[in-house]
Every structure is written in structure tokens, then in C-alpha cells.
Amino acid sequence: MSLSSSLAAMRLLPSGASFMPLSSLAVALLLAFPYQTHAQQVDELDRIVVKAEQELKQTLGSSIITAEDIQKSPPANDISEVLRTMPGVNLTGNSASGQRGNNRQIDIRGMGPENTMILIDGKPVSSRSAVRFGWRGERDSRGDTNWVPAEQIERVEVLRGPAAARYGNGAAGGVVNIITKPTTDTFQGTYSLYGNLPEHSDEGASRRMSFGLSGPISESLSFRLYGNLNKTDSDDPEINKGHQTERGGGNANSLPAGREGVRNKDINGLLSWRPDSRQTVDLEASYSRQGNIYTGDTQNTNTNDEVKRQIGDETNKMYRQSYSLTHRGDWNEKTDSLAYFQYEKTRNYRLLEGLAGGTEGAFNDPSRVNDGGFGTVDLTTLTAHAEASHQFKTGSVEQYATLGMEWVGQELNDKSSDLAQRNPTRIPGVPNSYKAKSRANIYSVFAENNIYATDKTTITPGLRFDYHDKHGSNWSPSLNLSHAVTDNWLLKAGIARAYKAPNLYQSNDGYTLYSLGNGCWGNTTSSTTGCFLQGNSDLKAETSINKELGVEYVGDDGLGASLTYFHNDYRNKVEAGRFATNSFTALNNQQLILQWENIPKAVVSGLEGNLTLPLAEHWLWSTNFTYMIESKNKTTDEALSTIPKYTINTTLDWNVNADWSLRAKATFYGEQKPPKYDYYGQPLTGSATDKVSPYALFGLSTQYKVNKHFRINAGVDNLFDKRLYRRGNAIGVNLGTPNYIYGAGAHTFNQPGRTFFLGLSGTF
């Protein structure tokens, strides 16, 4: 296979606003390249040069979901429902402890939701970081994959492993880039209606409506406007009744909650100006509101009266607004650039929760001093990014280099997590005064070069330098290789050092949580002195050496297959401390002080595979799988997240004719294991060791284009009505009293049963 034919095959990938990670320093550096001399020597080639970000998507750890895929299998609410069908991608609760289990988020290659970077049109989204961070690493958050309505998505790009590491802080697991639909050359409008109906009345139904307008304002100016209203009802508060695990003491009547409902309101506007044929300037503004419909979920117990009073109400409202200015330049056939500035503001308006002991996460009694009512957490993120890419030639070797720089500044203003003020009658003092405001800045420069070494071999070295003003500097080198062994077989490999800085709660010395005993590692008796968990500004950044090796087959008849082995060596993972660094006397006891600390080593490894098989002219069978070989903290032997041992996604598409298509799909999940130890570091026993057995979900859908302006799709999810019930939080407590064991094992989430859906959409 020649280089030109290889590149021609690669251009089949979707183009447009894409992964553009890496900057204005870059422009100056590129101008220093002797490319004019080389350009005079380069013969005119009858091919399209693949840009760096397009080359990146050729790595084995990459997947693309198109608008057509979303149309055929629409999500009820969150695009994560579609993303979970990609290899290496699962949904998991906020932490491996199982708390907040129904708030499931994207988890790539078992590295946990906190190691997944979410982008919208290549720009970072950080709203979930405005949610308080708990003792076990959980956030009461729905994540950041639901800020764009499904009907306004052009495609979603997913990167895993070494390819994702080039995006810097927070991409150790992977990157999800949600690409919105662009402006159009002619005026047009779109509308869509969607609704689903669960077969079981105790499960929440969804309905949404969205619209889009786009077109030219003048010869050089165009616009896009879209809006969305979406409501998903909550499950019945007693949906899990009869399935809960036994609990002891005053928590005996605590009932694990089902899935919360959610209300979405989104509006987005974009002005696109083309001053000439080589430049585009985009001005974008968006506003979103997400409010929950409470169904009784708490971190520990939900038996207090305030929790019961709030069922059915909004206890949490997230307001996100973002503004961005983006410039794209295509200066000649060999040089292009990208620069943007984004302002993102999130206000987390939440009913105040307990911060100490068994009340952590539970709503407080408003009759108590300094309790009750709503508090706010504000997060502001500023991002300035610039990069430039240039094609040049050294001798006979074609190259395509990208140079850039980035600055990300964050300020967190948490007015609702002051332990001393919130629990004055229970906690007489805390080690440090609470710092409501915390800030961090990350300055980055990066370089990457696609070297077309031979007709068959592409080598892509890269280097990123990040400086965090609290946690120091980090170097992230990377190397990816693609080699065409034959015309149909490609060998691909990659290695990169990924990076994640401690979050603004973990690094805040004044952010302190308290436990009367349930949570104090090493405590083995019912009488306890209690302990504090304090932020730690001396934490090191987490790093991961991500490696993958695989083979890919691309047939001339549309047959395709790949197999990838991935292995991540995780260093300095930040977790709640296990050994006291200090103590002080309170309540006539010695109160231990723990801090967030770095765990030396963890490891994640597994296999991913794809198979695309054209069965006939209008039939296509696609299958992918993920098999986790290992995922554990080498210090505690705990898994990093609770995900299935294996996942198999398979889809059969039949395009009956140009207007009518049918789809059958199935997902098979392997066994899911719970944590091994309780909050005290003791081995779990009883129901806390229960596993989720393998299970499968099936679905059918059809899509029919009535005419060029109107389309209808309908189907059924979970065809055979396989339901799972949440039994509680994963980790129980055993203090030597048998009836005090109440762990749910891996049964920490609800899987809804058979659900019918109908969607209508059109253009005008």
C-alpha cells in the first residue's frame, strides 16, 4: 500500500470541527521552519494531506459516533447512553465505593469518571468539578455529557489510551469530544420530538423537544441557533423496596433510591464570520439549566424527615453558561491554525447536605442553627488555546507538525461546605479554617509531529509540558506508530505519559470532612475517637504510563477487524488517607487527622476488539468488545472502578431501501465485583461481597423517512425486560455485630426494564 493510497483511505473519516488539542507561540515557531524552501522542492501530489488530528483518529483507541448512529439509537436523555456502546467505554457510579451509584458517568478503560475529559467542539467542559468531592471520591453529579441535545450533535469522537494523553490534565482514561452541527450555507430549520414509555409504572419516562435554525445573514456572516427542553421523571421512591440489603441500628428502614429525574433547558447561539476564504471567526454563547427531580438518594441514610419532604422536588440546580471566541485559519495548502478563548461559569445551587459522619450527603434539618436551605458552589474556568500545524518535507520524508500552547485557570467558590459552620453542635472545631475560594492555573506547551517515514510507516512523536501553580511541572512524552504490514494488515502501537492534577477540593487545606468512626481506616471497634479528612496542598499529580499494541485488518470489501491490548501503569493516585498525620483533642477524645494522599501504584490492562462484517448489499453487522484483565490499586488491591469483566456490543443494520432502515442490537455484560474492604480496612463479608451476575440487554428500532422533510423512528429498549435493582451502597460495615452488615456488593444501580420509544423529526 502506497502512502498516497493509505492517506486516501484515511480521508473517509468525518471532517470538520474535530479534536484540535494543541497554539500563537506556535505560529511564530512555525514561521521559523524552512518550509518555503521545501515547498519549492515538493512535487504536486494528487492526494489530500491528512491533518494531525485526523491522523490521530487512526489509532486503535479511537471511535466515532455519527449523527445517523444517534438517530437510529436515540438516548432517552444523556448521550452517555450511546457512548457506552463504544469499545473500552462503560458507565459507572461516581466512585468504586458504590455511593451515588445511579449517577452513572462515562468510565473509559476502567480509569474512573474523574479521568475522562469531556469536550464540546474541542473545548473543555468542567461543570461537574463544581460538585463537592466526598470521602470516597464521589460527587453527586450527573457528569458533563448532557449539555448538548442529542439532535444537535454532528458526531462524537472518543479517544482512549496514548492518543488521549496529548490533551493534558484529566485525560488519563480518555477524551470524549462532542461535535455540534455547523452553520449552513442556506437557511434551514429542524425540529424533533422524542418520548419513551417504560412498561413498568415505577420507572421514570422521558420526553423532549428541540429545534435548530441555521443559515446565512450576509455573504460572509452566518448563524446557528438551537434550543432544547427535556424532562425525565424520577423512579418511584420505593422502586427498590424488597431488594435492599439489611441495615442495622437507626438505619434499618433506609431504602436505596432509584434513578433521579432531570429537567434540561438549553439554548445556544453561534455567529460565524468568514472575512475571506481562508479564515473563520466564531462567536458562541450557550446557557443550560439542569434540575433534578429528587427521589430519596443520599450518600448514607435517607430516613430523616427532611429527605422525605424533598421527594419529588428539585434539590439541585446546575446552571452552566459559556462564551467563546474561536479563530481558524487555513493559510495555504500547508499551514493552518486554531486559537480560541472560552469563559465557562457553573453555579451549583444545592440543598445543604450533612458533612459529618452518618449524615454526610443527607439533607439537614432546617430547624438547626446554620443548617437547612440552599447553598451555592460557583466554578469559573477560563481557557486560552492556540496552535498551528504545518506540512513540510525533510529530504524525501513528508511531515506534519503541530505546535501550541494553552492556559487554563479555575476558581472554585464553595459557600456551602464549611464544616465548622454547618455542624457547630456536633463538631467543636476543625484543624484549619475553611477556605471558600481556591484557585489553580495550568500553563501548557505542546508539540507533535506526524512523520511519514516510508510508504508504509507513520511515526508520531509528541511532547507536552504542563506547569501547575500548586503542584509543579509535568512532562508528557508520547510516541505512536502505524505500519502497513501488507495492503490489508496494519500494526499499530503507542505509549504516552498521561497526567491529572489533584482537584480543587483535594488540594484545599481548609476543606475538611469528619467521621465519627465510619470512615476512619483501621478502626475495628464500635467505640471510636473519630477522624477528620483534610485537603492537602502538597499532593503530587497523578500520572499514568499508557501503552497499547494492536493489529487492524481493512478489507477491500468493507470487512474490518482490530484487536488491541492496553496497559496503564498508574502512579500517585489520590485517595483518602489511611494513616493519621496529626491529632487534636475534642469531645474528650483524641481526634485523628487524615489527609488526601498519593497511592504509589495502580494498574489497568485489558483487550479491545472490533469486527465489521458486510453480510449482504444492505446488511451490516458490527461488533466490539472490551475485556478487563486487571484493574486494581496495588496498595489496597481494590478495583479502580466497578465495571463489568467484559462488555460485548453488537449491532445488525438492514437498510431496506433509501428511506427505511431496521436495527437490532444487543449488549452483553460480564460479572461485576464489589470492593474488597470496608471503610475501616477490614475484609467485607455477607451481602457486601455480592456480585452482579452476567446479563444481556437487547433492542429493536426502525427509522422511516416519510419524505425529504419528515422522519419517524420507533423501537423498544431492553426487549426481554432484564431489570436490576439497587440494594444500597457497595461497602458495608462489620464491627463484630452480624446484623450490622449492610453492604450491597456490586448491586449499586438500577437497570430499567422494557421501554418503548417514538421520535419525530423534520426540516423546513
N, C-alpha and C positions, 0 to 999 in steps of 0.2 A: 504494500500500500504506500503510495507516494505521499509526501507531505501535503501537496495540494488536494489530493482526494480525501485525505484524513480531515483536513480543515473544512472541506466542502461538506463532509458528513456532519461535522460538529455544528455547522450553522443551522441545522434543523432545529436546534433548541430555540425556545421563545426568546425574543429580544425585547428591549425596552428598558424602563427603569428597573435596575437589577441590583444584584449585590455589588456595591461600589464602596469597598471598605475604606480603603486607604486614601493629594493635598496641596498653597500658593508658594511655599518654600519649594514644593515640587516643581512648579513651573520654572522657577529660576534655575534649579539644578538641571532640569531637562534642557534648557536653552544652552547649557554648557556642553551638552553632548555634541560630538562632531557628526550629527545626523545629516547635515546638508551634504557633506562630502560623501557619506554612504549612500544617501538618496540618489546622487548622481550616478552611482555605480550599480544600483539595483535595477534589474530589468523589470519591465511592466509585467505583472503576474495576473493571470486570468482567474484570480481567486479572491475571496474576502478574508482579510486577516481577522482571526478570532481575537477578540479583546481579552484582557486578563481575566475579567470577571466571568466571561463565557468559558474560558479555558478552565477556570476553577470548577465550573459545574460539570466538567467531565470526570471529576474524581468519583471514586466508588461511593463515598459517603455523601451523596447528593441525591435529591429527589425534587420533582416539580409537580405541583398540583395545578391543573388548569381550571379556567372558569367552567369549561364543559364538565370536568370531573365534579365540581361543586354543584352544578345544575342537576346532574344525574343522581347524586347522593347528597342532598342538601342537609346541612346541620339544623337541629331544632333551634339552636341559639348560637353556640360558640363554634368558631371554625376549628377549634381543637378536636371536635368530634370527627372531622375529616382528616386532620393531621395525624391522628393516632393510627391511621391505616398505612402510614409510611414505614419502611424498614427502620429499625432502631428507635422508633418513637412509641411511647406509651403514655397513659395518663396515670398519675399517682397523686396521693394526698400531699399536703404541704410538707410533711416530714415522715421519716421512717417510723416514728412512734405511732402513727395512725391517727393522731389528733387532727381534727378538721378533715376527716377522710373523704367527705363528699365534695369538698372544694378541690376537684382534681385538675391538675395542670399538666402541661407538656413536660415530659421527662425523656431526655434523649440519652440513649445508651446507658441508662441506669445511674447517671450522674446527679439526678435530682433536679427539680424545677429551678432552683436558685442558680444552676449552671447552664440554663438555657437563655440565650439572648433573643429578645423579640424586637424586630424592626418593622416599621411601616414605611414603605418606599425607600428602604435603605437607611432610615433614620431611627435611632434607638427609642424605645418606649420603656419608661421606668416607673409607671404608676404603682405597681404592686409594692415597690420599696417604701411607699407611704404608709404601709400597714405595719403595726407593731410586730416586732420579732419576739417569739416566745422561747421558753426554756429549751424546748426540744427542736428548735429550728423551724417552727411552724409559723405561718402567717394566716390570718383569717381573710384570705384573698381569693378572688376568682382568677387571678392572673391577668395577663395583658394580651390575650388573643381574641378579645371580643370588642375591640374599639372600632372595627370596620365591619359594616354589614356584609353578609356573605355575597349578596347580589352585586356589590360594588368592587369585588375582588377580581382582578385580571388573572392572577396566578399567585401561588405561594411557593417559595423556594426554601428548601430545607437542606442545611449543611451539617454534616456530622464529622467528628474526628479532626484530623490535621487541617483539613480545609477550613474549618470553623475557627481555628485558633488565631488566624490572622486578624480577627475582629477585636482582639484585645480583651479587656476586663469583662468577665461574666460569660464567655463563650466556650468554656472548657467542655461542656457537653455538646453544644451545637448552637446553631443560629436558625431562626425562623424569620424569613423576610416576606411580609405581606405586601404584595404589589397591587395598588389600586388601579382602576381603569383610567386611561388618559383622556385628555381632551380630544374632541373630534373636529374634522375639517368641515362638516356640515352640521346644521342644527338638528338635534335629535333628543328624544326623551325616552326614559324607561320607567317602568313601574313593576312591582312584584308584590304578591300576596302569598303568605305561607301559613299553614296551620297544621297541627297534628293533634291526634286524639288517642290517648292511651286506652287500651282495653280495660285497664283496672282504674277504677274511680279514685283510688287513693294516691295516684301518681299525677304529677303536675303536667298540664297541657301547655303548648306553645302556640303563639300566633304573632305574626309580624307583617309589617308593610313598609316598603321603601320606595324611593323614587330617585331618579337621576336625570339631570339636564346637562347638555354639553353642546358647544358649538362656537363658531367664530363671532367675535364682536366687531372686528375690523380685519384688514388684510394681515396684520401682524399680531393681533391680540385675540385670544380665545379664552373660554371659561369652562369650568365644570362645577356643578353643584349637586350634592346628594344629601338625602336625609333618611332617617330610619326610626321606626317605633317598634318595639319588641317587648313582649311580656311572656314570661314562662312562669306558670303557677308553681307554688311550693307543693311538696308532697304533704299528705295528711300527717299531722303531728304524731299520730300513733301508728304510722305505717310499719314500724319495726316491732310493734308490740307482739310478744310471744317469741321473739327471736333474740332478745337481748340476753347477755350473759349475766350471771348472778353477781350482785354487788353487795358489799357489807355496810354496816353502820348506818349513818344517816343518808347514804347514797343508794339504799336498797331500791327505792322507787324511781331512780333515774332511768329515763328511757332514751336510747340513742335516736337522734333526729334523722329524718330523711333528707332529701335534697332541698335546699333553699330555692325559692323562686327568685326571679330577677326581672327588673324593668330597665330597658335600654332606651335612651334617646340620643340620637347622633345627628349632627349637621356638619357638613364640610364644604368649603368653597375654595376653588383654585383659579387663579388668573395666570395664564401662560402667555408670555410676550416673546416674540421672535424678532429681534431688531434686524437680523439678517439671516441668511441661510445657514450660518454656522453657529449661532448662539441661541440659547433658550434661557429665559429668566422666569422662574415660577414663584409666585407668592401664594402661600396656602395658609388657611386658618381652619381649625376644627374645634368643635365643642361636643363633649359627650357627658352624659349622666347615667350612672348605673346605681340603681337602688335595689336592695334585697327585699324579699318577702320572707320574713323570719318564720322558722318552723321549729325552733327549740334547740338548735345546735349550740353547744358550749364546749369549752376545752376539757372540762372535767364533769361537773354535775349540773343538771338543769332542773333541779327540784325547787328552787326558790320561787317565791311568788312573782317577782319582777320578770323572770324569764317567762312564766306562764302568761302574764299580762301582755307581753310583747308579741306573742304568736300572731302571725298574720300582718304585722306592721312592718314598716321599714326601720330597721335598727342601724343600717349602714348605708350611706350615700357617698358615692365616689364621683367627683367632678373633675374631668380632665379637659384641659384646653391646651392647644399647641399652635404655634405660629412659626412658619419657616420661610426663608428666602433661599432659593436654590439657583445656581448658575451652572449651565452645562455648555461646554464649548467643543466643537468639532473643527479644529483649526485647519487641518488639511487631512490628507489620507493617512497620515502617520501620527498625529498628535491630537489628543483630546483631554479635557479637564472636567473636573467636578468640584464645586465648592458650595457649601450650604451653612446657614446658621439657623439653629432651632431653639425656640423657647418653649418649654413644657412645664405646665403647672398642674399639680394634682392636689385637690383638697379631699381628705378622707374625713368625713363627718360621721361620727360613730357614737352610739350609746356607750357610755363609760362602762368598762369591764373591771372585774377584780384583778389585782396584780399579785396577790399573795396566796400561797398555799392552795387549798382546795377550791378557793374562789377564783383562781386565775382563769380568765376567759369568761366567767359568768357575770351577768349584769348585776349591778349593785343596787341595794335598796335605797331609793331616793330620799328616804326619811333620815338616813345617816348623814352626818356632817361631811361635807366635801365629796359626797357620792351622788349618784344619780345624774340625770341629764345627759347632754351630748358634749363631746369634746372633739377637737379637730387636730389633725396632723396634716401639715402642709409640706409638700415637697416641690422644690423648684430645680429643674435641670436645664442647663444651658450647654449646647453643643456647637462647636465651630469646627468645621471639617473642610479640608481642601486636598485635592490630589490631582495628579496629571499623569498621563500614560503616553508612551512614545514607542513607535516601531522604528527599529534601526537594524543595521547589519554590521557584524564584525567578521571580516573576511567573508566566508561563504555562509555564516551562521546567522539566520534570522532571529531577532529577539524582540520582545515586547515588554517594556519595563514600566512599573508604576512606582511613583514616589509621592509621599504625602505626609500630612501632619494633622493632629486633632487635639482639641481641648474639650474636656467635659467637666463642668463644675456643678456640684449639687449642694443644696442647703435643705436640711430637714428641720422643721419647726414643729416639735411634738408637744402640744399643750395638754395632753391627756394621760401621760404615762409617768407622772411624778408619784412614786411610791410613798414618799413621806406625807404628801398632802392627801393622797387617796385613801390611806389606811391609818389614820392617826390614832385610833383607839386600839389597834392591834399591834402596830409596829412602832416602838418608841423612838426609833432613829434609824438612819441608813448610813452606810460608810461614807458616802460623798453626797454633796448637794446635786440635785438633778440639773443637767444641762439641757434645757429645752431645745436649744439650737445646736446643730452640729453641721459641719461643712467638710467638703473634700473636693480636691481638684486633681485631675489626671491629665498630664501632658504627654502626648504621644507623637512619635515619628515612625515611619514605616517605609519599607522598600520591598518590591517583589519583581522578579524578572522571569518571564517565560522564554526559555532558551530552546529553540527548535534545533537540537544538536545534530540530528540526522533526519532523513525522511521518515524514520520510524520512531524516533525518541524525542520526547519533550521533557526537559528538566526545569523545575520551578523552585528556585531558592527564594527565601524570604526572610526578613528580619524586622521585628517591631520592638521599639523601646518605649516603655511606659514609666513615667515618674509620678508617683502618688505622694501628695504633700504630707501625708500622715504615715504611710507605710513604705516609703522608699521606692527604689527603682527596680525594674524588671525587664529582662531581655527575653524575647520570644523568637528564637530562630525556627525556621521551618524548611522542609525540603520535600517536594512532591515529584514523582517520576511516573511517566507513562511511556510504555514501549510496545509497539506493534510487533508481536512475535510472528504473526502471519497476517494475511489480509483480513482475517476474521477474529483473531485472538489478540487481546491486549493484556499486558501485565501492568498493574498499577500499584504504587506503594507511596507511603507518606509518613512523615514524622514531624512533630511540632511540639513546642512547649507552650501550653495554654496557661492562663493567668486569671485569678479572681481576687480582688481586694476585699478585705472584711467590710461588711456593710456598716451603715452609719449608726446602727444600734450596737453592734458588736464592738465597735471601736470607741464608743462613748463611755468614758469612765464614770459618768454620773447616771447612766441607765442601769437600774438595779431592780432585780426581781427577788422575791422572798419565798421560801418554802418552810413550812413548819416541820417538814420531815420527808414528805412525799416528793422526792426530787433530790435529796441530799445523798449523793453517791457514797456507798459504804455504810449507810445506816442500816442496821439489821434488827432493831427493836422498835416497839411501838412508842417508847418514850424517846424523844429526840430533842436535841438542842436547836434544831433548825439551821438554816443556812441562807446566805444571800448569793445571788449570781450577779456579778458586776461586769460592766463593759471593760475593755482592755485596749488602751491606745497603743500598746506595744506589740500587738499581734503582727505576725508575718502574713504576707499574702499567700493564698493557696496557689499551688502550681500543679500542673499535670503534664506528663510526657505522653502525648497521644500518638499511637502508632497504628497503621493499618497496612495490610498487604492483601491483594486480591487479583482475580483474573476475570476478564469480561469477554463474552462472545457476542459479536454483532453479525448476524446472518444477512445475506443478500435478500432473503425472502421475508424479512421482518422478524425472524426469530432472534431473540436476545436473551442472554443469561449472564449472571455475575455471582461471584462468591467472594466475600470479604471477611478477613479475620481482623479484629480490632483489639487493642490492648492499651489501657490507660494506667499509668503509674501516678497515683495521686499523692501529693505531698502537702503537709501543713494544713489539712482540712480543719476548719474552725468549728469546734463543738463546745458545749457547756463543760466547764472544768470538773474534775473529779477529785482534786486534792486542794485543800484549803491553803490559801496564800497568806491569810491573816485571820484574826478573830477579834471580837469585842464582846463585852458583857451587856446583856439586855434581858429583860424578863427573868432575871436571876439565873440565867443560863449563859453559857459561852456560845455566842453566835458565830458560826463559821462563815468565812467569806471566800466564795469561789469566784473565778473569773472565766471568761471565754478563753480557750487555749487552743493551740495548734496540735493536732494529732499527727504524729510523724508520717505514717504511711497508710495508704489505701490502694486498692487495685480494682479495676473493672476490665473484663475481657469478654469477648463473645464472637458470634458469627452472624453475618447478614447475607441474604441472598435474594436474587430476583430472577424471575422467569417470565418472559413474554412470548406467547405461542399463538400465532395466527392459525386458527383451526380451519377456516374457510374464508372466502372472499369477504364476508361481512361479519365474521365471528372472531373475537379476540379474547384470549384467556390470559390474565395477568396475575401473578402470584409473587409475594415476597414473604420472607420470614426473618425472624430475629431469635437467636438462641444465646442466652446468657450463660457463659461458662463460669464466671466468677464476678462477684460484686461485694466487697467487704472492706471494712475498716480493720487494718491489720493489728491495731491495738486492742480493740474490743471484740473483733470477729463479727461485728454487726454488719448487715447489708446497708448500703448507702441509701437505698430506697426500696419500697415494697412493690416490685413489678413481677410479671409472670416469668417463669423459667424460659418459656418460649412463646412467641406470637407468630401466627401464620395468617396473612390476609390474602384472600383470593377473590378475583372478580371475573365474571364472564359477561362480555358485552356482545349484543347482537344488534347491529344496525340493519333493521328490516328493510328500510328504504331511506331516502334522503330526509324524510320527515319523522320517521318513527324509530325509536330505539328501545331496547329492553336491557335490563341489567340484573344479574343475580350475584350476590356477594356473600361471603362468609368469613368470619374471623374466629380462629381457634386460640384460646389462651391456655398456657400451661399452669402448673401449680404455682401458687403464691405463698411464700413463707412469711411468718411474722418475725419480729425481733426476738433475740435470744435472752435478753436480760431485762429486769425491771428497773425502776428508777433508782434503786439502791445498788445496782450492780449484781443482784442475785439472779440465778437462772430462773427463768419463767417456768411455771408449772400449770397444770389444769387447763382451762379453756384458753389461757393466754398463749398456748402453743398450737392452737388450731390453725390449720392451713386452709386456703381456698383451693378446692379441687379443680382440675382442668374443666373447662366448659367452652361452649361454642355459641356464636350468635350468627344468625342468617337473616338476609334481607332480600327483598324483591322491589324493583322500581321500573317505571316506564316513563318515557318522555315523548310527547307528540307535538309537532309543530303544525298548528291548525292552518296558519297562513304566515306570511312573512312578518306579520306584526304581533302574533299571539302564539304563546306556547303553554302547554299544560304538562305537569308531571305529577305522578302519584306513586305511592308504594307503601310498603309495610316494613318496619324495622323489627328486629328480634322476632322473626316469623314464628319460631317454635316456643316463644314465651318463656325463655330462661330468665328467671328472676333471682337476684341475690339480695340479701338483707344485711344491713349494718347491725352488728351486735354490740358495738361500743368502740372504745379506743383500743388500740392493739395491746398496749402494755398494761398489765395488771400489777397488783401489789400483793405480796405474800409476807406477812410479818409473823408467820407461825400459826395464824388462825385460819383454818381451811376455808371458812365461809367468807374470807376477806380476799379471795382470789376472784378478780372480775375482768381479766383481760379478754379481749375479743379475738386475739390472734390476728390473722390477716383479714378478718371479716369487718373491715372498717368503712365500707362504702355500699351504696345501693346501686344495683343494676336494674333499670326499669324494664318492664315486660313488653309484650307486643304492643306496637304503636303504629297507627295508620297516619299517613300524611298526604297533603294535597298542596300543590303550588301552582300559581297562575302568574304569568309574566308577559309583558308585552313592550313594544316600542311604538313611538309615534314621531 
